Amino acid sequence: MIKKVLIANRGEIALRILRTCHEMGLETVAVYSTADRDSLHVRFADEAVCIGPPAGRDSYLRFDRIIAAAEVTGADAIHPGYGFLAENAEFSAICADHDLKFIGPSPETIRLMGDKSLAKDTMAKAGVPVVPGSDGEVADAKEGKKIADEMGYPVMIKASAGGGGRGMRVCHNADDFINLFTTASNEAEAAFGNGGCYIEKFVAGPRHVEIQVLGDGKGHVIHFGERECSIQRRHQKLLEESPSPVVDDALRTAMGEAAIKGAKAVNYEGAATVEFLLDNQGNFYFMEMNTRIQVEHPVTEEVADCDLIEYQIRVAMGENIRERDIRLDGHAIECRINAEDPFRNFSPSPGTVKTFHPPGGHGVRVDTHVYAGYQIPPYYDSMIAKLIVRARTRDLAIQKMLRALDEFVIEGVKTTIPFHQQLLRDERFIKGDFDTRFLESFTLQELEEDAIS
């Protein structure tokens, strides 16, 4: 039985986890770097331990300091949130070695799904549709080119251990293959310590649609419908919604069943996201499985009326998942509010938040760790808030989001609020006519302050 949870993360996700723990009657331990000493998760936790200086490698990525913090405070479980150590198999194994329950999947599952080529092979064997491509990693650029020539161009060169678009290249013809493969491999080696790459057929104009699943590690898995995540910049999501404007009941059932097959194939424990590419013919292909809670999990919580963090913890406590239908109702949209200047190529905008007035009203949720006077540090991800709305229909959700964005006042730093205000007024977005390359043709207009409110 879990009684005290150490939250091995920071920012809004640390606060999000802390709230659920307290609602479940669990004690909490916050860890923090010196840059985060004034963060809300530190203030509201039952106990807090400083684990090092600002840089993540010296604090939030330090196994030894996090384990030591758990031991001195008597924590019996660790929730990793997302990012940092959330998908680190070695950390999961070390937790087990110290009799600490890692709230997430086993180290073996994390390793398997973290290797993109092995994950693809596992899904294919489980009957999950996969993009045609090489049988695992290719030995070198020469072998990769031979496969690409036979498959036909364009193709994707993808790092086996990649993520966030690193170690990924699109090759449109044979003449460019060797150079692009070498570049992708070198980038992957520098970023992940693994230069291995595999080849996939390039799916033109795809949407990024993912299925939220939950497994209990005992063979039971359920899904919570899909999230539309195609609004991306450099493979980083900016806006998510549920349900997708192009997924009907039949397609939702097919994608959900495929995601469940994949999760059962690895006897999954905890919350995971199975990500698919969806083409304009309704064909979907496995892309990857994220073995953690996602940034965009609130849109699923809103339409499914559930607490996914609570489900994670209950599974970690050994509770079984009942095979049952999840009732999805309404439409939810999440806008990621980043401390970035969208008019200056989304450059980071750290600094002191002078004014912070979040919106409210029916169907409006703000997940954030920021407040007036908060100093946004330059060492971490630039996301400072998630604005989530829910309404009966997609059109009503868009209107509610625009109203909420107009009310959201953040002064002292630049934010992506103006970007979202223009995006949600774009006719193509309103019609649901977009794919993962949508922002390449989206023009952001720099207007006078308050001109679009």
C-alpha positions in Angstrom: 0.0 0.0 0.0 1.4 3.4 -1.0 1.3 6.0 1.7 3.9 8.6 0.7 4.8 9.7 -2.9 7.9 11.5 -3.9 7.3 13.5 -7.0 10.4 13.4 -9.2 9.5 16.4 -11.3 8.8 20.2 -11.3 6.4 22.8 -12.6 2.8 22.2 -13.4 3.0 18.4 -13.6 4.5 18.2 -10.1 1.6 20.3 -8.7 -0.9 18.3 -10.7 0.3 15.0 -9.2 0.5 16.5 -5.7 -3.1 17.6 -5.8 -4.3 14.1 -6.7 -2.1 12.5 -4.0 -3.6 14.8 -1.4 -7.2 14.0 -2.6 -6.3 10.3 -2.1 -5.0 10.9 1.4 -1.4 10.3 0.4 1.5 12.3 1.8 3.8 14.0 -0.7 7.5 14.8 -1.0 8.6 17.5 -3.4 12.2 17.6 -4.8 13.5 20.9 -6.2 16.5 22.6 -7.6 17.7 25.9 -6.2 16.0 27.6 -9.2 12.7 26.2 -8.1 12.8 26.9 -4.4 9.8 29.3 -4.7 7.7 26.9 -6.8 4.2 26.1 -5.7 4.8 22.3 -5.6 7.5 23.0 -3.0 5.1 25.2 -1.0 2.2 22.7 -1.0 4.0 19.4 -0.5 4.1 17.9 3.0 7.9 17.7 2.7 10.4 19.2 0.3 14.1 18.3 -0.4 16.5 20.4 -2.4 18.4 18.1 -4.8 20.9 20.4 -6.4 21.6 23.5 -8.6 19.4 24.6 -11.5 20.7 22.5 -14.4 18.6 19.4 -14.8 21.7 17.1 -15.1 22.7 18.3 -11.6 19.3 17.9 -10.0 16.2 16.4 -11.6 18.2 13.9 -13.6 20.3 12.8 -10.6 19.3 9.2 -9.6 21.3 9.2 -6.4 19.9 12.5 -5.0 16.3 11.6 -5.8 16.6 8.1 -4.2 18.3 9.7 -1.2 15.5 12.1 -0.8 13.0 9.3 -0.9 14.9 7.4 1.7 15.4 10.2 4.2 11.7 11.2 4.0 10.3 7.7 4.1 8.6 7.8 0.8 7.5 4.4 -0.6 6.7 5.4 -4.2 8.0 7.7 -6.8 5.9 9.4 -9.5 8.1 10.6 -12.4 5.6 12.8 -14.2 6.7 13.4 -17.8 10.1 14.3 -19.1 13.3 14.0 -17.0 13.3 10.4 -15.7 9.8 9.4 -16.7 11.0 7.0 -19.4 14.3 6.0 -18.0 14.5 2.2 -17.6 17.6 2.4 -15.4 15.9 4.7 -12.9 12.8 2.5 -12.8 15.1 -0.5 -12.0 17.0 1.5 -9.3 13.7 2.4 -7.6 12.8 -1.3 -7.4 16.2 -2.1 -6.0 15.5 0.4 -3.2 12.0 -1.0 -2.5 10.4 2.1 -4.0 7.4 1.6 -6.2 8.0 3.4 -9.6 4.5 4.6 -10.7 4.8 3.5 -14.2 5.7 0.4 -16.3 8.5 -2.1 -15.7 12.0 -1.3 -16.8 11.7 -4.0 -19.5 8.7 -2.3 -21.0 10.3 1.1 -20.9 13.4 -0.3 -22.7 11.4 -2.1 -25.3 9.1 0.8 -26.2 12.1 3.3 -26.0 13.8 1.5 -28.9 11.7 2.6 -31.8 12.6 -0.2 -34.1 12.0 -2.9 -31.5 8.7 -1.2 -30.5 7.6 -1.3 -34.1 8.5 -4.9 -34.5 6.6 -5.8 -31.3 3.5 -3.9 -32.4 3.6 -5.6 -35.9 3.7 -9.0 -34.2 0.7 -8.0 -32.0 -1.3 -7.2 -35.1 -1.1 -3.4 -34.8 -0.8 -1.6 -38.2 2.8 -0.3 -38.8 4.3 1.9 -41.5 6.1 -0.3 -44.1 9.9 -0.1 -43.6 13.1 -1.9 -42.6 13.1 -4.9 -40.3 14.6 -3.1 -37.4 17.8 -1.0 -37.5 19.8 -1.0 -40.7 23.5 -1.9 -40.6 24.7 1.3 -42.4 23.8 3.9 -45.0 24.4 1.5 -47.9 22.0 -1.1 -46.6 19.4 1.7 -45.8 19.7 3.0 -49.3 19.1 -0.4 -50.8 15.9 -0.8 -48.8 14.7 2.8 -49.7 15.4 2.1 -53.4 13.2 -1.0 -53.2 10.5 0.7 -51.2 10.3 3.8 -53.3 10.7 7.4 -52.3 10.0 9.5 -50.2 11.1 7.7 -47.1 11.8 8.6 -43.4 15.1 8.0 -41.8 14.4 7.7 -38.1 16.7 7.2 -35.1 16.0 4.1 -33.1 16.3 5.9 -29.8 15.0 9.2 -31.1 12.4 11.6 -29.9 11.2 15.2 -30.4 12.2 15.1 -34.1 15.9 14.6 -33.5 17.6 12.0 -35.6 14.8 12.2 -38.2 15.1 13.1 -41.9 12.8 12.9 -44.9 14.5 11.7 -48.0 12.8 12.4 -51.4 15.3 10.9 -53.8 18.1 8.4 -53.9 20.8 11.0 -54.5 20.3 12.5 -51.1 20.0 9.3 -49.1 23.6 8.7 -47.9 24.1 12.3 -46.8 20.8 12.5 -44.9 21.3 9.1 -43.3 24.7 10.1 -42.0 23.3 13.4 -40.7 20.5 11.7 -38.9 22.8 9.0 -37.4 25.3 11.6 -36.2 22.5 13.7 -34.6 21.1 10.6 -32.9 24.5 9.6 -31.6 25.1 13.1 -30.1 21.6 13.4 -28.6 20.9 9.8 -27.4 24.3 8.0 -27.4 22.9 5.7 -30.1 23.3 6.4 -33.8 21.2 3.4 -35.0 18.5 4.3 -37.6 15.7 2.5 -39.4 13.8 3.3 -42.6 10.1 3.9 -43.0 7.9 4.8 -45.9 7.0 8.4 -45.7 3.3 9.0 -45.1 2.4 12.3 -46.8 0.1 14.8 -45.1 -0.6 12.7 -42.0 -2.5 13.6 -38.8 -1.0 12.8 -35.5 -3.7 11.0 -33.5 -3.0 9.2 -30.2 -5.0 6.8 -28.0 -4.8 7.0 -24.2 -4.6 3.5 -22.6 -4.4 2.2 -19.1 -3.2 -1.3 -18.1 -2.8 -3.0 -14.8 0.1 -5.3 -15.7 -2.2 -8.3 -15.2 -3.5 -8.5 -18.8 -6.3 -5.9 -18.5 -6.2 -2.8 -20.7 -8.8 -0.1 -21.4 -8.6 2.9 -23.7 -10.1 6.4 -23.3 -10.5 7.5 -26.9 -8.2 9.6 -29.0 -6.5 12.9 -28.9 -5.8 15.0 -32.0 -2.2 16.3 -31.8 -1.5 17.5 -35.4 -0.9 21.2 -34.5 2.9 21.0 -34.1 5.9 23.1 -34.6 9.2 21.2 -35.2 7.5 18.0 -33.9 6.5 19.8 -30.7 2.8 19.9 -29.9 1.2 23.3 -29.3 -2.6 22.4 -29.2 -4.4 19.2 -28.6 -8.1 18.3 -28.6 -10.4 15.3 -28.0 -12.1 13.9 -29.9 -10.4 14.4 -33.3 -12.5 16.2 -35.8 -11.9 13.4 -38.4 -12.3 10.3 -36.3 -15.7 8.7 -36.4 -17.0 5.9 -34.1 -15.8 3.1 -36.4 -12.3 4.5 -36.7 -12.2 5.2 -33.0 -13.1 1.6 -32.2 -10.4 0.3 -34.6 -7.7 2.5 -33.3 -8.7 1.8 -29.7 -8.6 -2.0 -30.3 -5.2 -1.7 -31.9 -3.8 0.4 -29.0 -5.1 -2.2 -26.5 -3.5 -5.0 -28.5 -0.2 -3.2 -28.4 -0.4 -2.5 -24.6 -1.4 -6.1 -23.9 1.5 -7.4 -26.0 3.9 -5.9 -23.4 1.7 -6.6 -20.4 1.5 -2.8 -19.8 1.2 -1.4 -16.3 0.0 2.2 -15.9 -0.9 5.0 -18.2 0.5 5.1 -21.8 -0.2 6.8 -25.1 -0.1 4.8 -28.3 0.6 7.3 -31.1 -0.5 6.8 -34.7 -0.1 8.5 -38.0 -3.5 8.8 -39.7 -3.6 9.4 -43.5 -6.4 11.0 -45.5 -7.9 7.6 -46.4 -8.5 6.6 -42.8 -5.5 4.3 -42.6 -3.5 4.5 -39.4 0.0 3.3 -38.5 1.8 2.8 -35.2 4.4 5.5 -34.6 5.4 5.0 -30.9 4.3 4.3 -27.4 4.9 6.9 -24.7 5.3 5.0 -21.4 4.3 7.9 -19.1 1.5 10.4 -18.6 1.4 12.9 -21.4 1.4 16.7 -21.2 -2.0 16.7 -23.0 -3.7 14.2 -20.7 -6.2 16.8 -19.4 -8.3 16.8 -22.6 -8.9 13.1 -22.1 -9.8 13.7 -18.4 -12.3 16.3 -19.4 -14.2 14.2 -22.0 -13.9 11.0 -20.0 -14.6 12.6 -16.6 -11.7 10.9 -14.9 -8.4 11.5 -13.1 -5.7 9.7 -15.0 -3.1 10.4 -12.2 -5.4 8.7 -9.7 -5.7 5.7 -12.0 -1.9 5.5 -12.3 -1.5 5.4 -8.6 -4.3 2.9 -8.0 -2.7 0.6 -10.6 0.6 1.0 -8.8 -1.1 0.0 -5.6 -2.1 -3.3 -7.3 -5.7 -2.6 -8.1 -7.2 -4.4 -11.1 -8.7 -2.6 -14.1 -12.3 -3.6 -14.8 -13.1 -4.3 -18.5 -15.7 -1.6 -19.1 -16.7 1.0 -21.7 -15.5 4.5 -21.1 -18.2 7.1 -21.7 -16.8 10.0 -23.7 -18.9 13.2 -23.7 -18.4 16.7 -25.2 -15.2 18.2 -26.7 -12.1 19.5 -25.0 -9.2 21.6 -26.3 -5.8 22.3 -24.6 -3.6 25.2 -25.5 0.0 25.1 -24.3 0.9 28.5 -23.0 4.7 28.8 -23.3 7.0 31.7 -22.2 8.0 32.3 -25.8 7.7 35.1 -28.3 5.7 33.7 -31.2 6.6 36.8 -33.3 10.3 36.2 -32.9 10.4 32.5 -34.0 9.1 31.4 -30.7 12.3 32.4 -28.9 12.3 31.7 -25.1 11.2 34.5 -22.8 12.3 33.8 -19.3 11.9 36.5 -16.6 9.6 37.7 -13.9 5.8 37.4 -14.3 4.5 40.8 -13.2 0.8 40.1 -13.6 -0.9 36.7 -13.8 -4.7 36.6 -14.2 -6.0 33.2 -15.3 -9.4 32.9 -16.9 -12.3 31.1 -15.2 -15.9 30.2 -15.8 -17.8 27.0 -16.6 -15.8 24.5 -18.5 -12.4 26.3 -18.1 -9.4 24.7 -16.4 -5.9 26.1 -16.0 -3.0 23.8 -15.0 -0.1 25.9 -13.9 2.6 26.5 -11.3 3.0 30.2 -12.1 1.8 33.3 -10.1 2.4 37.0 -10.1 6.0 37.6 -9.0 7.1 34.1 -10.2 10.6 34.0 -11.8 10.6 31.8 -14.9 14.0 30.1 -15.0 15.8 29.7 -18.3 17.0 26.2 -17.5 13.8 24.2 -18.3 11.0 23.7 -20.8 9.2 27.0 -21.6 5.7 25.8 -20.9 4.2 27.8 -18.0 0.5 26.8 -18.2 -2.0 24.6 -19.9 -5.4 26.2 -20.7 -8.1 23.5 -21.1 -11.7 24.0 -22.0 -14.7 21.7 -22.4 -18.0 22.2 -24.2 -20.8 20.2 -25.8 -19.4 20.6 -29.3 -16.1 21.4 -31.0 -17.5 24.8 -32.3 -18.6 25.7 -28.8 -15.2 24.6 -27.4 -13.4 26.9 -29.9 -15.5 29.8 -28.8 -15.0 29.1 -25.2 -11.2 28.8 -25.7 -11.1 32.2 -27.5 -13.0 33.8 -24.6 -10.7 32.2 -22.1 -7.6 33.3 -24.0 -8.9 36.8 -24.2 -9.2 36.8 -20.4 -5.8 35.3 -19.7 -3.5 38.1 -18.7 0.2 37.4 -18.3 2.6 40.5 -18.1 6.3 40.7 -17.8 7.2 37.9 -20.3 6.1 37.1 -23.8 3.8 34.1 -24.3 2.1 32.1 -27.0 -1.3 33.4 -26.2 -1.5 35.6 -29.4 -0.5 32.6 -31.5 -3.4 30.5 -30.1 -5.8 33.4 -30.6 -5.0 33.6 -34.3 -4.8 29.9 -34.8 -8.3 29.3 -33.4 -9.7 32.0 -35.7 -8.1 30.3 -38.8 -10.9 28.9 -41.1 -8.9 25.8 -41.9 -8.5 25.0 -38.2 -12.2 25.7 -37.6 -13.1 23.3 -40.4 -10.7 20.7 -39.0 -8.8 20.8 -42.3 -5.2 20.4 -41.1 -2.3 17.9 -40.7 1.1 17.8 -39.0 2.5 20.3 -41.5 -0.3 22.9 -41.0 1.9 25.5 -39.3 4.2 25.6 -42.3 1.5 27.4 -44.2 0.1 29.3 -41.2 1.1 33.0 -41.2 1.2 34.7 -37.8 0.3 38.4 -38.0 1.9 40.8 -35.5 -1.0 43.0 -34.5 -1.2 46.0 -32.2 -1.7 45.0 -28.5 -5.3 44.1 -27.8 -6.2 44.3 -31.5 -7.5 40.7 -31.5 -9.3 40.6 -28.2 
